[in-house]
């Protein structure tokens, strides 16, 4: 999409442009609360989304939230505070998250979560918990619903639909903001919006909120921004980086590249990417101790397979060639170990190797297995021999403790794993009041941003901090709609 900056004084007259108090671009986890609270404040709100339905990435997100000091915690005897939440986020992110934005998010997260519950959200019965899938918090402050992000969407969307029916919000789906308009001083004055028929109209607004997601749904934009291929087809396809480009077009800039990170590998069975995962490997030692070894593209082990830290595994993989590795084992481990793919039986796992393909590889010798995987055969044999030494002596070179069986009984097996991303690390730079800023730190008048458009690196840093994407998105949207955006509202 080509994004242009238009000087409204040159391109429009008062008679041919619609007017609104707040233009919200994107009807997702940040845009929906912003529209709700601005409308309840008495503002005229125009909510625009290029998709044909509201919800954005909530349709595909896990919807994991975190908040400290909630009523649910108090009812369950959990003493927690935003200060403790802040400390945990900065600890897990190793100080790489944006402290100002994290502080703003955690200080108001409990109010957002309590409001969501007041509106009908139902967390899972045993929640809050300390964590699942990410580095755990020190206290239980982690919540999600039965249907993931859809559980949140099913609360927010009906509220907006009622506001639309009451005339408090104007909703334009299947419409795309193609340019921001500015005055001679560079202040944002509104936007040009293109409808499904291709016709454009100009809307003037007191303020514009960019809440239209990240770029992880567009493989080309992802590769250009991140400098690596995009492997995972799971992100919301509407996350195309359009909002980031809009912000840049009026003087904003992108930040967060230093905080790129990856998960510990996704199970694909194809060489055509982006792709959908076909299953989930159980690499959490607290749920299944590893019997196998992990080797990189050079055939070397690169991490202690039974290390308990999720973050340590992810950081170890981040530095490997192509962020790719292979899980290597033998016939005896295949027979005796619990299946490594979650929910699969031994028969299903054997069937996958019988089918072959790029992911499930088998061979009569380690050298032949290495050749099929495209990794160094000598290095793989050295890695297996070194691991077997640790099994024999109890002195694993990586300090591994769980090593029940050596790798030595033919045939030999390898499962290819590929790191991938489902969110956008790089995002639009804002100040602590969520005003889009220039490189010199000055705010662009009347332009704000919230949600994944800020980049996950701002609220999670170079790590995965549980619940620190959707909760800040909703919280920032709520605060912007309620009071952070100064609007002259005629009540």
N, C-alpha and C positions, 0 to 999 in steps of 0.2 A: 504494500500500500504506500502511495506517495503522500507524505504529510506536508502541508504547506502552512506558512504563517501568513495571515491576512491582516492588513491594517484596516480596522473596521471604519475608520473615518473616511477611507478612500473607496470602500466597496459597498457601503450600505447607507441608507437613509432611515430616519426614525419611522417612516411610514411603512417600510417594507420588511421590518424585522420584528419577530416575536420577542417578548421579554419574559424573563423569569428571575426569581431571586437567586435560586441555586440550581445550577446545571450539574447533575450527577452522571458521570460517564461510567457505566458498568453497574449491572444489577446483581452483584454477587455478595460475598461475605462482608465487604466494607460498604459498598454502595447501598445495599438494602437498609442497614441500620441508619446510615446517614440520611436517606430519604425519609425514613420513619420519624426520626427525631426532629429533623428540620420542618417537616410538615406539621408535627404536633406543636412545634414552636410558633406556627402560624405563617411560615414561609411558603411562597409559591415554589414548587419543586418540579423540575423536569428531569425525569429519569430515562436515560437513553442506553440501549444495549443493541449491539449488532446481531445478537442471537435472537431466536424466535421464542425464547422463554427466559424467565428470570431464574436466578440461582447460580449462574456461573460455575466456577470450579467446585461448588458444594455438591454438584451432581456426581462428582467422581472422587472427592476428597475423603480421607478417613475421618475428618471432622474431630480430631483430637484437640481438646481444650485444656488449658491449665489456668488456675486462678487460686489465689491465697486469701484466706479470710472469708470464704463464702459461708452462707447460712447452712449449706449442706455439711461442710466441714464442722461447723460449730455443733450441729445436731448430732454428729457422730464423734464428738469429743476430740477433734483434731485441732490443736492450737497452732495456727499458722498466720503469717503476716506477709505483706508485700515485700518487706525488707528481706525476709528469708527467701522468698521467691526470686528476688533480684540477685541475691548472693548465689543461688543455685544456677541461674541462667548464666551469670558471668563465670562461674566455676566450670560448668559444662562446656561453655563456648571458649574456655581458656582466655577470657578477656577480649575476644574478638568481636563480640556483638556491640552494637551502638548503645552506650550506656544511657544516653538521654532518652532514646526511643524505648529501650527496655524499661527504664524507670517509669515513663509515661504509661506504658502498657500494663505493667504489673500493679501499679498503684490503683488502676481503675478496672482491673480484670474482674474482681469479685462482684462489683456492681453490674458489670455486663452479664456475667454468668447468672447472678440472682435475677436480673431482669429477664433473661432468656427462660429461666425456669418459671417465673411468674407468667410468662406468655405461653407456657405449655410444654417446654422441653423436658424430656425424661431421660436422665442418665441411666446407664446400666446399674442394676441393683447393688453391685459390690463396690461402686465407685464413691469417692475418688480412690485412685491407686497411685503408687509411686512411679510406675512407668511400664511400658510395653513396646519393645522394638527400638527404643532409644535409651541413651544413658539415663538411669533412674534419678528422680528427685530424692531428696533426703526425707521428705514428708509426702503423704498422699495428697496431691492437688491436681490430679490428672483425670479428666472426665471425657467420655464420649457416649453417644447414643447407639441404640441397637442398629440403626441403618447408616452409621457414619455421618458424612456430611449431609446426606439427605435428611437426617433427623433434624439438623439445624435449618436446612432449606424449608422443611415443612412447617417450621414455626414462623420464619421471617416472611416468606412469600405471601401467605394469606393476610398478614397485617398490611402489606403494601397493596394487595388487591382491594382490601376494604378502603384504604385511603384513596386509591384510584376511583373506586365507585362513589366515594363521597366528594370527589372533586378536589381533594387536597394534594394529590400527586398526579401529574400528567406523565403517562408511560408511553414511550416510543420504542417498541421492539422492532427488530429488523431495520434499524437505523444506525448509521455509523457516523461518528464525528470524524470528519476528514481534515479539519483545520481549526486551530484556535485563532481567534481574532484578538488584536491588540490595538491600543491607542498609540499616539506618537511617543509617549514616555515608556512604552513597553509593557504597560499593565494589561492583563488579560481582560477582555470585555465580553467574551462569549465564544461562540463557535459556529462553524459551518457544518451542517448535518445533512447527510445524503440518505434518502429513503430508498426503499426497494425498487422504485421505478427509475432510480438514477437522478431524480430531481434533487437539487440542493436548496436549502433554506438557511438563513442566518438567524441565530438566536442570540440575543443580548442577555447577559446575566451579571448580577452583582459579583458572583463567585462561581468558579468551576472546580469541581472535585473530580480528579482522575482516579477512578477506582475500578479500572478495567483489566486488572490481572497482569500476569507476567508474560513470558515469551516461550514457556516450555511446551506449548502446543504446536509450535511451528519449528520444524526441524532445521530449516535454513537459517532462521533468525537465531535459534539456539546455538547452532554451530558457529555463527558469526560472533555472537556475544561471548560464548564460553570458550571458543577455540578448540572444542572437541566435538565429535559426532554426537548426534542425539539418538539414543537407542530405544527409549521407552515410549510407547504409544499411549500410555495411561493418562497423561495430563489432559485437562479440558481443552478441546480443539480451538476454542475461542481465545485462548491465551497466546496471542500472536505478536506481542510486543508493540502493538499499535499505540497504547497509552504512553509507553516509554518514549517512543518516537515523537509523539505530540509534545511531551514535556521538553524534549531536547530542541524541538523546533522553535521554541520561544525563549531559549537561553538556559534551560535546565541541563543537567548532565547526569550520566550514569555512574554509579559507584558500586563497589562490592566485589570486584574481580579477584581481589586478594583472598576472599573468603569462599571461593569455589570449593566444594567438597563432594563426596560421592557416598552412596550407600555401599553395603558390603556385597553387592552383586545380585543380579537378577537372573532368573532361569529362563532363557529364551531358547527356542529350538529352530532357529533360522539364521540366515546371513543377510536377510533383507530387513533393514531397519528404517524407521522406528517399528517396534514390534510389541506384541502383547506377551506377557510372561505366561508360561504354561504350568507353573507350579512354584512352590516356595521351599527353598532349602532351609533346613533347620540347623542354623549355625550358632544358636544360643546355647552355650554349654550348660546353663542352668536347666534347660529343658531336654537336651540330648547331648551327652558328652561326645566329642568327635572321635571316631575310629580312623579317619582318613587323614591325609596330609593335603595342604594347599600349596600349589606351586605357581609361579608366575610364568610369563611368556618365555623366559629364559630357562625355565625348568627348575628354578631355585625356590625353596621355601622362603616365605617373607614375613610370617607372623606365627606366633605361638597359637596353635589352632584352638587350644582350650582357654585362652585368655578371656576373662570375664567381661572386660570393658567393650561395649559396642563401639565407642568412639575410637579406641585403640585399633580395633580391626579395620574400621573405615579409614583412618588416617594411614594405616599400613598399606592398604590397597590404593589409596589416592596417588601414591608415588610410584606405582608399578607401571610398566609399559602397557599402554592402551587400557589401563585400569581393568585388566582381564586376568583371570586365574583359572586353574583347573583343580578339581577335587579328585585326588588319585587314591585308589585302593585296589584290593585284589579279590579273588574269588571267595576266600574264606571270610573276609570282612563283609562282602556282599551277602553271604549266607547267614552270618551270625549277628551282625550289627542291626540295630533298629533301622528301618528305611530312612534315608536322609532327606527324602522329599516328604514334606508334611502331608499326611493323609493318604500316602501311597502305601500299598502293600509290597512285599517282596516280589510278588508276581508282576505287579505293574512296573516296578523298577526294572526287572529283567526284560520285560516286553519293550521298554524304551531302548535298552541296549540292543535288543534284537532288531528293532526298526532301524537303528543307526542314525545317520544324519550328522550335522555339524556339532551337536552338543553332547550326545551320549556315545562315547567312543569305547571300543574294546579291542584288545590285541593279545597275542600269545606271549609277548615279551614287553618289558618297559621300553626298549628301544623302538619297537614297532609302534607302541602306543604314542610315544613322543613324536614319531614321524607323522602319525595321523592327526595329532593335535597341532603340529607345526611348531613344536618347541624343541630345544636342544636335547638330543638323546643322552649324551654323556652327562650333562647336568642333572637330568631326571634320575638317572641311575645313581649318581652321587647323592642326590637328595634322599632317595629311597634307602640307600645304604646307611646314610647318616641317621635317618629316622630309626632304622632297625637297630643300629648301635644303641640308641637311647632306650629302645624297648628292652634290649638285652641287659644293659647295665643300669638303667634307671637314671642315666645322665643325658637327658635330651639336650641337644645343643641350644635349643630355644627355651629351655626350662619347662617344657611341657610335662605335665603330671599324668594325664590320662593317656595311656598308650597300651591298650590291652593285647593287641596282636601285631606282629610284624607284617610287612607287605612283601609277599614272596610266592604266593600260590597262584599259578596261572589259571585262567586268563586274568588280565589286568584291565582296570576300568578307569575312565576319566569323565568327569562332568564339567563342561565349560561354563564358567560364570562371567558375567559382564556387569561392571558397575554402570549404573544409569541414574538419571535424575527425574523426578516428577514435579519439581518446582524450579523457580527462577532465582538464582542467587544474586544476580546483578539487578539493580533497580534504580529508580529515580531518587536523586538526593533531595532530602527535605530537612528542615530544622526541627527542633523539638515540638514546635506547634504545627508541624505537618505542612508548612508552607514550602512549596517547591523553590529551591534555591539555585543560584548561579554558582560558578566555581569560586567566586570571591566571597561566598557566604551570604550575599544579599538576597532577600526573597523576591520572587516575581509576584507582583501585586495581583491579588485575587485568584491565585492558582494554588490548589492544594492536591495532595495525593495520599492515598491510604490503600492498604491491602498488599497483595503480592507484587504490585507495581513498584513497591519500595525495595523489593528483593528480600529473599529469606535471610540473606547475610546480615541484615540490619537488626533483626530481632532474635536470630539464632546464632549469628556469627559463623565461624567455620566449623559447624557441628550441627547436630540435629537435637534441638531442645524441645521436648514434648509440649505440644499445645501452643507453641510460640509463633504460629502463623495465623491460624483462623481466629484465635482469641484476640491478638493485637488488631487484626483486621476489623473485627466487629467492634472492638473497643474504640479504635481510632474513628471508625465511621460514626459511632454513637456520639463521641465527644465533638466531632466536627459538626454534625448535624444539630447537636444540642446547644453548643455555645462557642466552640473554637473558631468557627467561621463567623466573622462579624457581619451580620445582615441587618439592613433596615427593613424591618417587617412591619407592615401595616396591619394591625390586629383589628 
